[in-house]
């Protein structure tokens, strides 16, 4: 039986639906990691959370390993897109780019807290491939910092120290916001921006 053209799903519509289901599965997978870690990760539970059959996720991911790798790539992609937005509005100043990317990173992780489990996950099954993929999330900002410090004449020892301090300020600020010591608002973000910027003036 043939349906009228208006009732049939076009190839483009099918592609969108498949992509949407893949994203639904990825987001459910992130929730599953938040709840049970990598060791306890269950594709069956992910399928149940998405109200699809147990076989449905395997149309998108070959196995658990590929599923988790895809989750990391998804989070990386979300942050990469946000970084591009930030950098496109910063001009050519490496210093401004670093400062705004650092601010954007805090905002990204505050507004999408469920992504943090992917960044901070420690698990025996989280092997070198997963670690490498996860490290890709900060590779762009690390290169910006390395380029800036090199152009500014900082020694390798100073670069390591400042790199550590910048990372500590990022994650320390997020922790303090989570515990209520700091409010997540414009004033706090302006203070954070000032602190990061000031660090580059210190020896």
C-alpha positions, -999 to 999 in steps of 0.1 A, spaced: 0 0 0 13 34 -9 6 65 12 2 100 -2 35 118 -5 23 142 22 20 113 47 53 97 40 84 105 60 110 122 38 146 112 39 154 145 55 128 141 82 140 106 89 176 119 93 164 145 118 144 120 138 173 96 140 196 124 151 171 135 177 168 100 191 206 97 192 208 129 212 180 117 235 200 85 241 232 105 247 215 128 273 200 97 290 234 81 290 249 112 308 222 108 334 231 71 337 268 79 342 258 105 368 238 79 387 259 47 383 293 56 368 310 38 340 312 4 358 275 4 365 265 19 331 235 0 317 223 4 281 191 -14 292 184 13 317 191 40 292 167 25 268 140 23 295 145 59 304 140 68 268 109 45 264 125 26 236 133 -11 232 165 -26 246 177 -30 210 171 6 200 204 21 213 224 -5 193 211 11 161 233 41 171 261 26 192 278 -7 187 284 -14 224 289 2 258 324 14 250 312 32 218 282 47 236 304 62 263 329 75 238 300 91 219 288 108 252 322 123 257 323 135 221 289 150 225 300 170 256 331 180 238 310 192 208 287 213 230 317 231 246 335 235 213 305 252 198 302 275 229 340 283 226 336 293 190 308 317 199 331 332 226 362 335 205 343 350 175 334 380 197 368 385 213 389 400 185 426 391 181 437 396 217 450 363 231 446 376 266 410 386 261 403 353 245 417 333 274 398 354 300 365 351 282 370 313 275 377 308 312 345 328 321 326 309 295 338 276 309 325 285 344 291 295 329 290 264 307 295 240 337 271 260 360 244 260 334 249 224 324 260 207 357 251 172 344 281 175 320 305 177 349 304 140 357 320 134 322 348 158 330 356 146 365 348 109 362 372 85 378 366 49 371 387 18 366 369 12 333 376 48 321 406 37 300 432 57 281 409 63 251 382 78 272 408 100 290 422 112 257 387 121 244 378 139 276 411 158 275 401 172 241 376 194 259 403 217 273 428 214 245 417 246 228 420 267 259 453 251 268 467 261 234 455 297 239 472 299 273 504 283 259 505 308 230 498 338 252 524 328 278 550 321 251 543 355 234 545 372 268 580 357 275 569 336 305 593 308 315 580 272 313 579 271 351 558 303 353 535 289 326 529 257 347 523 277 378 498 301 361 481 272 343 475 255 376 462 287 392 438 295 364 424 259 365 422 262 403 402 294 400 378 279 375 370 248 395 372 265 429 347 291 417 323 264 405 327 245 438 320 277 459 289 284 438 277 249 443 281 251 481 264 285 482 296 304 493 293 324 461 262 333 441 261 325 404 254 360 392 269 388 371 288 403 401 305 370 408 314 365 372 328 400 369 350 394 400 361 361 385 370 379 352 390 405 371 409 378 390 418 358 359 429 390 341 449 402 370 468 369 372 484 377 339 499 409 352 515 391 382 551 377 379 
